[in-house]
Amino acid sequence: MRGTTGGVLGLLAVAASWGVFWGGWAALIPDLKATLGLDTRELGLSLFAIPIAAVPAMAFTGRLANRVAQHTLPLVTALFAAGIGVVAFAGTVPVFVAGLLLVGAASGAIEVALNATAAAHEARDGVRLFNKVHAATPLAMVLAGPSVGLARQLGVSRTAVLLVVAAVVLGSAALAVDRRGWRGADTSAEHGTRRAPVRWMRPFLLVGAVAAAVLLMENAVEQWGAVHLEQNLGAGPLLGSAGPAAYMAGLSVGRMLAQWKGALLPDHTLVRLGAAVGGVGLAVGAFATSPYLTLAGFAFAGIGLAPVVPTLLAAVGRAAGPRDRSTAISVVTTTGYAGFLASPPLVGLLAAGIGLPPALGVVAGLGLMVLLGAHVLRLLANNQPAEYQVPG
């Protein structure tokens, strides 16, 4: 029992520390821009180093986890802390970009390692973890953003802020060390016959496509929610910033609810319900004429979409089996990340053509795609060995 608790604590610590960095990052960018003497174009190009490094790192981490198993998460989390440290002391643009490359690579690796570790712990301990673990990140982001902003307003240097965050991340890496390992009663499955690559990969790519649609919806609110409130509804900066915060709070609440009662529903039903609620909430947020109703819609969207990606990942972890689990998680996480990356420019292009509220309405319509895509979980369930099923 002690090992199980420690393992879960490590997962929660990494998820939260990851959210602490990304929640406070936006508040530090203006200071970094001024200190390094970057114009808007140069800053944008520099920040592009993060996704450039993240994508190949995500693809590589699945293979890494197959080799080093439970050591993967502490390792990549420590690298993340090192990248934050490099950014903290960056005094020139090349050092800044080098730090961002390390931050991006380690951040992408954490996404895969965190999900692979959660899936391994679910299989090992017979518990449900994904919604609990994924709830920690948005909650930390909601708290970190204003905290970092307040620290900067009080005159705390960005170097000091980043070093504190790096220390928090490094502490979470230590907590993530799991001496029990990933293997438990399912080790005999390691000797099973590996499936044919194409047949094995297809359902996981389909799950990744569904996750990509959800992450596209999520990032649309995170990146464009404040703009919509201020530009179209006349909200001030404070009320505008509450848009993404309301969505993040909804994510945390929705995942806690799913952790508590989600086992009462089959996975595909939970995904469909989340897609319907999330799509309706985002549509309300897009077309409401009151900023407060828009905030309510964004929060409702967060509650609805909250359990979808964790449920997809948990289903993949159970269906893949111990030999292929990390690779399958890597495939789904990397494919889903494409939706996250595509969201800001796609919504921007749509908004340029039809306006931001209709563009957000189109994104809300992706909830229907997710609802229909939930059928892929039946394909996974049909191929899922009985010994990998997690008790409800």
C-alpha positions, 0 to 999 in steps of 0.5 A: 500500500505504501508503494502504491501511495508513493507512486501516485504521489509522484505522478501527482507531483510531476503533473502539478509541477508541470502545470506550475511552469506552464501556468506561470510561463505567460506572465514571464514572457514580457520580461524575457522579451524586454531583457533579451531585446527581442521584437515580436517576430524574434520572440515568436521564432524563439518560442517555436523552439518548444514544439519543434523539440517536443514532437520528436521527443514525444515519439522517442520517449515511448521507446525510452520507456520500453527500455528504462520503464519506471526510471523514465519519468524522474529522468525526463522531469529532471531534464525539464528542471535543467531546461528551466534553469537554462532559461532562468540564466539566459542572457543571450538569444542563443542560450535562451533558444537552447533552454527552450529546446530543452524545455520543449523536449523534456516537456513533450517527454513528460507528457508521454512518460506521465501517461505511460507511468499512469497506465503501468500503475493502473495495470500493476495496482488495479486502480484508476489514476488518469483523471486524478493525475490529469486534474492536477495540471490545470489546477496548478496552472490556474493557481500559478498564473496569478501567483507568478504575475503577483511575484513579478508585480512585487519586483521578484526577478524572473530568474528567481521565479524560474529557479523556484519553479525549477526547484519545485520540478526537481522535487517532483522528479525525486518524488516520482522515483518508484522502487516498485517498478512497473511490473507486477502480476502481468509480467507473464504477458511480456512473453506473449506474441507481438501483433502485426505492426499495421494491425496493431497501430491502426486503432491507436492512431484512431484514438490519437485522432480523437484526442487531437480533436479534443485538444484542438477544442481545449487550446482554442479556449486557452488561446482565444478565450480572452481575446473573444471576451475582450474583443467581442464582448467588451470585457476588460483585461481582468475579466478577459483573463478569466475565460481560460481560467474558467475553462481550466477550473472546469477541467480540474472539476470535471476530472475529479468528478470522473475520478470519483464516479467515472467508473460507473460508466463504460469508457465509450459512454463517458467519452460521448457524454463528455463530447456532448457536454463540452461541445454545447458548453463551447458553443454557449461560450462562442455565441453568448452575448454576455461575458458572464454567460460566456465564462459559464459556457467555457467552464461547462466546456471544461467540465465536459471535455475533462475526462475525454483524453484521460479516458482515451489514454487509460483505455489504450494502456489497458488494451496495449498490454505491458510489452507495447504499452509505452509505444501505444501511449506515445503514438496516441499522445504524439498524434493528439499533440498535433491537434493542440499545435494546430488549434491557434493558427486554425482558429486564427485563419477561421476567425479572419474569414468568418469572425471569431465567434463563428470560428469558435462555433466551428470548433465546438462542432468538433464535439460531434466528431469526438462523440462519433469517434468514441466508437474506436474504444469498442475496437480497443475493448474487443482486443483487450485481454481480460487480465488487463482490465481495470476493476470499476 
